[in-house]
Amino acid sequence: MPKIKTDSIFITTCIIAIFTLVVFLIAYQRNKHFLGLEIAKNLCLKTLPLIIITFILLGLLQAMVPKDLISSWLGKKSGFKGILLGSAIGMIIPGSPYVFLPILAGLYKIGREESLPIIVSIYSAKFLMGINRLPLEIGFLGPKFTLIRIVATIFLAPISGLITQGIMKFMK
């Protein structure tokens, strides 16, 4: 069973908690703290079920999917094919960062360093080329802009995976 590394989560939580306390004190001075807490409560009520369900799904998948299968799709053995697959997955995977980032963290915990180039490709493709936002992008910015953006960014996710692969070889 993969062990979750909590050091970075704890440190990040502490930093965000300190920043939140500072912002809360500023909001308190401006008498906006109750409004801010109400907005935070509503956001929690909307997103918490999604986050909990996502964590349950990730735990079940990590328990059920053989590590060898993930490694063959997302490990060193997959090579450039894995980077292209990761880029394609990143382009089509739906969801907000609340869902998407825990999924990547789960993949990383299973595949470790050998899956890093593919995970970087997935991440890059999600935020550079995600097709789920195309209708809004075309609506707001127009088809010409969208086409130019797609052509300009289509190769960046696989390139980011290859660069990650090179960095990892250099660091060994």
Backbone bond lengths (Angstrom), bond angles and torsions (degrees), N, CA, C in turn:
res aa  C-N    CA-C-N  psi(-1)  N-CA   C-N-CA  omega(-1)  CA-C   N-CA-C  phi
1 M - - - 1.456 - - 1.523 108.56 -
2 P 1.357 118.84 127.12 1.456 120.46 -177.79 1.527 111.32 -67.69
3 K 1.318 114.46 135.37 1.457 120.32 178.16 1.528 108.69 -88.83
4 I 1.325 116.34 134.56 1.459 120.82 179.42 1.514 108.86 -83.46
5 K 1.323 116.08 125.93 1.454 121.01 177.84 1.524 107.90 -79.30
6 T 1.318 116.69 118.70 1.460 120.31 -173.38 1.521 113.40 -100.62
7 D 1.325 118.99 -9.54 1.461 120.29 -177.02 1.527 111.76 -57.27
8 S 1.327 117.43 -51.80 1.459 119.86 -176.63 1.525 110.94 -69.18
9 I 1.338 117.71 -33.86 1.464 120.37 177.51 1.527 109.59 -65.85
10 F 1.322 117.25 -42.94 1.470 121.38 -179.61 1.529 111.25 -64.15
11 I 1.316 116.55 -46.10 1.470 120.63 -179.55 1.524 110.27 -63.17
12 T 1.338 117.16 -45.29 1.463 120.84 178.82 1.525 110.25 -61.20
13 T 1.335 117.19 -42.45 1.460 121.32 179.37 1.522 110.83 -61.49
14 C 1.314 117.52 -42.52 1.471 121.18 178.94 1.530 111.52 -63.00
15 I 1.315 116.40 -43.92 1.470 120.13 -179.87 1.529 110.45 -63.15
16 I 1.338 116.49 -45.37 1.467 119.88 179.54 1.530 110.43 -65.87
17 A 1.331 117.89 -37.33 1.465 121.14 178.97 1.529 111.23 -63.24
18 I 1.311 116.85 -42.67 1.469 120.56 178.74 1.525 110.21 -64.99
19 F 1.325 116.98 -45.08 1.463 121.46 178.29 1.538 110.23 -61.24
20 T 1.342 116.60 -41.36 1.461 121.17 179.47 1.524 110.72 -64.21
21 L 1.306 116.95 -41.25 1.464 120.55 178.18 1.522 111.11 -61.17
22 V 1.315 117.12 -43.63 1.468 121.19 178.39 1.527 110.57 -61.66
23 V 1.335 116.78 -46.94 1.470 120.47 179.56 1.528 110.49 -64.67
24 F 1.340 116.84 -38.24 1.467 120.00 177.71 1.528 110.72 -61.18
25 L 1.330 117.08 -43.79 1.468 120.27 179.86 1.529 111.36 -63.06
26 I 1.327 116.38 -38.85 1.469 119.99 176.32 1.529 109.73 -65.79
27 A 1.333 117.59 -43.26 1.470 121.41 178.39 1.526 110.59 -63.39
28 Y 1.323 116.69 -38.03 1.463 121.21 178.35 1.528 110.53 -61.83
29 Q 1.326 116.73 -44.21 1.462 120.88 178.36 1.524 111.77 -61.17
30 R 1.327 116.71 -30.88 1.472 121.61 -179.56 1.532 112.19 -95.70
31 N 1.329 116.31 7.06 1.461 123.37 -179.86 1.538 112.06 58.12
32 K 1.302 117.12 37.60 1.465 122.98 178.71 1.528 111.71 -114.46
33 H 1.333 117.33 4.88 1.462 119.95 -174.45 1.531 112.73 -67.07
34 F 1.348 119.06 -37.70 1.462 119.80 178.99 1.526 111.35 -66.68
35 L 1.321 116.64 -40.90 1.468 120.17 177.43 1.530 109.87 -62.69
36 G 1.316 117.02 -43.79 1.460 121.07 178.79 1.518 112.28 -61.97
37 L 1.334 117.12 -41.32 1.467 120.56 178.32 1.525 111.45 -68.03
38 E 1.312 117.71 -35.33 1.470 121.26 176.84 1.528 110.79 -65.13
39 I 1.327 116.65 -43.55 1.463 121.13 177.44 1.531 109.90 -62.70
40 A 1.325 117.02 -42.21 1.471 121.46 179.13 1.530 110.55 -63.13
41 K 1.330 117.25 -42.25 1.467 121.08 178.59 1.528 110.46 -60.14
42 N 1.325 116.94 -45.73 1.469 120.72 -179.58 1.528 111.47 -63.76
43 L 1.325 116.56 -40.02 1.464 120.48 177.72 1.530 110.70 -63.79
44 C 1.328 116.47 -42.09 1.476 120.63 177.94 1.521 110.98 -61.94
45 L 1.321 116.79 -44.37 1.461 120.12 -178.57 1.533 111.28 -63.55
46 K 1.330 116.45 -32.63 1.464 119.94 179.82 1.520 112.56 -78.34
47 T 1.333 117.85 -39.08 1.470 120.15 -170.74 1.527 114.62 -100.35
48 L 1.312 118.15 -22.98 1.462 120.30 -176.07 1.532 113.22 -58.86
49 P 1.339 119.78 -44.69 1.473 117.90 177.52 1.535 112.52 -58.56
50 L 1.317 117.69 -40.46 1.461 121.65 179.14 1.525 110.83 -62.88
51 I 1.315 116.88 -43.95 1.460 121.00 -179.61 1.534 110.71 -64.99
52 I 1.315 117.43 -44.09 1.469 120.58 -179.31 1.523 110.32 -63.70
53 I 1.335 117.03 -45.82 1.468 120.42 179.65 1.528 110.45 -62.54
54 T 1.327 116.99 -39.70 1.468 120.59 178.78 1.524 110.89 -62.70
55 F 1.328 118.38 -43.13 1.457 121.02 179.29 1.532 111.19 -65.46
56 I 1.330 117.19 -38.25 1.464 119.89 176.63 1.523 109.82 -63.03
57 L 1.331 116.93 -46.56 1.463 121.31 178.13 1.527 111.05 -57.77
58 L 1.330 116.68 -46.30 1.464 120.21 -179.63 1.523 111.86 -62.49
59 G 1.308 117.04 -41.93 1.461 119.88 178.35 1.519 111.62 -62.36
60 L 1.326 116.25 -43.87 1.467 120.07 179.28 1.526 110.94 -64.41
61 L 1.336 117.00 -44.23 1.465 120.09 179.48 1.526 111.65 -63.50
62 Q 1.324 117.12 -42.08 1.462 119.75 179.08 1.520 111.05 -64.14
63 A 1.325 116.51 -33.44 1.466 119.59 179.08 1.525 111.85 -75.22
64 M 1.334 117.93 -31.18 1.462 121.18 -172.69 1.523 114.96 -96.83
65 V 1.328 118.18 -36.71 1.464 120.40 -174.56 1.525 109.19 -79.80
66 P 1.325 117.25 123.68 1.467 119.68 -179.68 1.535 111.42 -61.95
67 K 1.317 114.52 137.54 1.456 120.30 -179.95 1.528 111.02 -58.88
68 D 1.322 117.73 -34.81 1.471 121.49 179.13 1.520 111.62 -62.24
69 L 1.331 116.93 -37.39 1.462 120.85 179.45 1.525 110.41 -66.17
70 I 1.318 116.92 -46.76 1.467 120.95 178.01 1.519 109.31 -61.75
71 S 1.322 117.04 -43.04 1.457 121.25 -179.32 1.525 111.38 -62.63
72 S 1.334 117.02 -38.58 1.471 118.62 -179.65 1.520 111.86 -69.78
73 W 1.326 117.86 -30.32 1.465 121.46 178.92 1.522 111.90 -85.65
74 L 1.335 115.85 -36.18 1.461 119.64 -170.55 1.524 113.89 -122.47
75 G 1.307 118.32 10.08 1.455 120.80 -177.70 1.514 113.27 -102.45
76 K 1.328 115.17 -170.71 1.467 121.89 -179.58 1.519 112.27 -55.71
77 K 1.329 115.74 -38.12 1.459 120.39 -176.45 1.524 112.33 -63.34
78 S 1.337 117.34 -25.13 1.463 119.80 -178.11 1.527 111.92 -76.22
79 G 1.337 117.77 -22.65 1.467 122.69 175.62 1.517 113.96 54.54
80 F 1.330 115.68 -141.85 1.462 121.21 -177.41 1.526 110.83 -65.73
81 K 1.337 116.73 -31.14 1.465 120.71 176.69 1.533 110.00 -59.62
82 G 1.312 117.52 -40.39 1.462 122.00 177.90 1.516 112.01 -66.22
83 I 1.333 116.03 -38.64 1.465 120.34 177.76 1.531 109.93 -64.70
84 L 1.339 117.10 -42.74 1.477 120.15 177.24 1.529 110.85 -65.32
85 L 1.333 116.69 -40.95 1.465 120.58 177.32 1.524 109.77 -61.84
86 G 1.324 116.93 -44.53 1.463 120.99 177.68 1.515 111.92 -60.05
87 S 1.323 116.90 -40.85 1.461 120.79 178.55 1.524 110.49 -63.91
88 A 1.326 116.89 -41.87 1.469 120.58 178.91 1.527 111.08 -65.61
89 I 1.330 116.17 -41.84 1.469 120.02 177.99 1.523 109.88 -61.05
90 G 1.320 116.53 -45.29 1.465 120.70 -179.67 1.520 112.51 -60.83
91 M 1.322 116.84 -35.30 1.463 120.47 -179.87 1.532 111.99 -67.07
92 I 1.322 117.50 -34.90 1.465 119.37 -172.21 1.525 114.48 -104.87
93 I 1.323 118.61 -13.23 1.472 120.06 -175.64 1.531 109.83 -68.68
94 P 1.326 116.65 127.62 1.463 119.19 179.37 1.521 110.72 -85.22
95 G 1.296 115.73 173.70 1.453 120.64 170.55 1.511 114.18 113.01
96 S 1.308 112.88 156.59 1.460 121.71 178.78 1.525 109.01 -83.68
97 P 1.319 117.16 171.79 1.471 119.39 176.57 1.526 112.96 -57.63
98 Y 1.337 118.12 -27.19 1.465 120.96 178.47 1.523 111.34 -61.90
99 V 1.316 116.71 -31.24 1.460 121.97 -179.99 1.524 110.41 -94.92
100 F 1.310 115.73 -45.17 1.462 122.64 -171.70 1.533 113.13 -67.05
101 L 1.308 117.28 -46.67 1.469 119.86 -176.59 1.525 113.07 -66.69
102 P 1.341 119.90 -40.60 1.468 117.59 173.93 1.529 112.80 -62.66
103 I 1.332 117.66 -32.76 1.468 120.12 176.67 1.528 109.32 -63.17
104 L 1.336 116.91 -46.52 1.469 119.54 177.95 1.523 111.60 -62.50
105 A 1.319 116.58 -39.10 1.471 119.74 178.09 1.525 110.32 -62.72
106 G 1.327 116.60 -39.35 1.459 120.18 177.15 1.520 112.07 -63.94
107 L 1.337 116.24 -42.63 1.471 120.08 176.90 1.523 111.02 -62.45
108 Y 1.323 115.99 -40.66 1.465 119.95 179.71 1.527 110.91 -64.64
109 K 1.324 116.72 -40.04 1.465 119.93 -179.84 1.525 111.25 -64.26
110 I 1.336 116.10 -33.42 1.460 119.51 178.95 1.528 110.78 -76.90
111 G 1.342 116.96 -48.46 1.466 120.97 -172.24 1.518 115.02 -93.12
112 R 1.328 117.11 -15.60 1.462 122.67 -178.68 1.527 112.61 53.88
113 E 1.322 116.73 -149.27 1.459 121.39 -173.80 1.529 113.38 -58.62
114 E 1.333 116.52 -32.74 1.462 117.61 -176.25 1.528 111.79 -68.37
115 S 1.336 118.15 -18.78 1.461 120.60 178.51 1.532 112.61 -93.58
116 L 1.319 117.86 -4.40 1.463 121.60 -174.85 1.531 114.60 -56.41
117 P 1.339 120.63 -45.75 1.478 118.67 179.00 1.527 113.05 -59.03
118 I 1.319 116.87 -38.07 1.460 119.96 -179.90 1.521 110.41 -72.14
119 I 1.319 117.35 -40.87 1.466 121.02 179.10 1.530 110.49 -63.56
120 V 1.327 117.38 -40.35 1.473 120.46 176.35 1.527 110.06 -63.46
121 S 1.327 117.35 -38.20 1.471 120.79 176.93 1.524 111.23 -64.37
122 I 1.333 116.69 -43.85 1.464 120.27 178.21 1.522 110.22 -60.42
123 Y 1.321 116.02 -48.42 1.472 122.08 -178.40 1.530 110.78 -60.52
124 S 1.312 115.63 -47.38 1.469 119.98 -179.24 1.520 111.05 -62.45
125 A 1.321 117.05 -44.65 1.464 120.48 -178.95 1.526 110.89 -64.88
126 K 1.322 117.28 -39.93 1.469 121.06 -179.54 1.516 110.98 -57.38
127 F 1.325 116.20 -45.96 1.454 118.70 -173.66 1.525 113.81 -92.49
128 L 1.320 117.83 -17.47 1.472 119.94 176.41 1.522 112.86 -95.20
129 M 1.325 116.81 -35.70 1.461 119.13 -169.14 1.518 114.06 -131.73
130 G 1.321 119.42 15.99 1.455 121.07 -177.36 1.523 112.40 -55.23
131 I 1.318 116.57 121.49 1.467 119.91 -175.42 1.521 112.65 -76.92
132 N 1.338 118.53 -13.29 1.456 119.89 -178.79 1.530 112.77 -67.17
133 R 1.302 118.25 -17.36 1.463 120.21 179.44 1.534 112.99 -100.90
134 L 1.329 117.56 1.59 1.464 120.60 -178.08 1.527 114.10 -55.87
135 P 1.335 119.78 -45.29 1.466 118.00 -179.95 1.532 113.09 -58.30
136 L 1.326 116.93 -43.67 1.476 119.71 178.17 1.523 111.47 -66.40
137 E 1.331 115.57 -41.86 1.460 120.13 -179.27 1.530 110.68 -61.76
138 I 1.322 116.87 -45.62 1.467 120.54 178.30 1.522 109.50 -63.68
139 G 1.333 117.42 -42.29 1.461 121.62 -179.50 1.516 113.53 -62.74
140 F 1.330 116.79 -43.48 1.459 120.15 -176.30 1.530 113.60 -86.44
141 L 1.326 116.29 -39.05 1.462 119.63 -172.23 1.525 113.47 -109.09
142 G 1.312 116.88 -13.95 1.451 120.95 176.93 1.517 113.42 94.88
143 P 1.346 116.09 157.55 1.462 120.50 -177.35 1.530 113.20 -67.17
144 K 1.335 117.54 -32.83 1.473 119.88 -179.70 1.527 110.32 -63.39
145 F 1.339 116.35 -48.80 1.461 120.20 178.58 1.529 110.41 -58.78
146 T 1.341 116.06 -46.55 1.460 120.80 -177.15 1.521 111.55 -60.58
147 L 1.326 116.87 -44.44 1.462 120.91 179.08 1.528 110.98 -62.74
148 I 1.319 117.19 -44.43 1.471 121.32 179.45 1.529 109.67 -63.33
149 R 1.342 117.80 -42.62 1.462 120.91 -179.96 1.524 110.83 -63.82
150 I 1.316 117.12 -40.80 1.467 120.38 179.78 1.526 110.23 -64.23
151 V 1.318 116.72 -47.27 1.473 120.54 -179.82 1.531 110.24 -62.30
152 A 1.327 116.49 -39.07 1.468 120.70 -177.23 1.527 112.53 -71.95
153 T 1.338 117.69 -25.71 1.468 119.15 -173.97 1.524 114.90 -112.44
154 I 1.307 118.94 -7.42 1.470 121.66 -171.86 1.537 113.12 -58.55
155 F 1.305 117.73 -31.68 1.463 120.13 -177.12 1.529 112.96 -93.90
156 L 1.341 117.36 -6.87 1.462 119.75 -174.45 1.531 113.45 -68.62
157 A 1.329 117.82 -37.42 1.467 119.11 -179.96 1.532 111.72 -65.14
158 P 1.354 118.85 -49.26 1.475 116.93 176.35 1.533 112.92 -62.63
159 I 1.321 116.86 -36.09 1.468 120.05 178.16 1.527 110.11 -63.86
160 S 1.341 116.90 -40.04 1.469 119.28 179.11 1.526 110.70 -63.45
161 G 1.342 117.09 -36.14 1.466 120.32 176.18 1.514 111.96 -65.82
162 L 1.344 116.37 -42.12 1.468 120.21 178.11 1.525 111.52 -65.84
163 I 1.321 117.08 -40.08 1.472 120.41 177.31 1.526 109.81 -62.73
164 T 1.340 116.39 -42.02 1.468 120.35 177.72 1.521 110.54 -60.60
165 Q 1.338 116.29 -42.56 1.465 120.95 177.47 1.533 110.54 -59.17
166 G 1.340 116.36 -44.61 1.460 121.08 179.10 1.519 112.43 -63.78
167 I 1.302 116.48 -41.95 1.473 120.54 178.56 1.521 110.59 -62.11
168 M 1.323 115.68 -41.96 1.465 119.77 -179.90 1.531 111.98 -65.06
169 K 1.338 116.47 -39.44 1.478 119.34 177.26 1.520 110.40 -65.32
170 F 1.340 116.24 -40.12 1.460 121.79 -179.70 1.540 110.93 -65.31
171 M 1.340 116.83 -35.54 1.459 120.49 -177.01 1.524 113.68 -78.68
172 K 1.333 118.15 -12.06 1.480 119.49 -179.99 1.493 112.56 -72.76
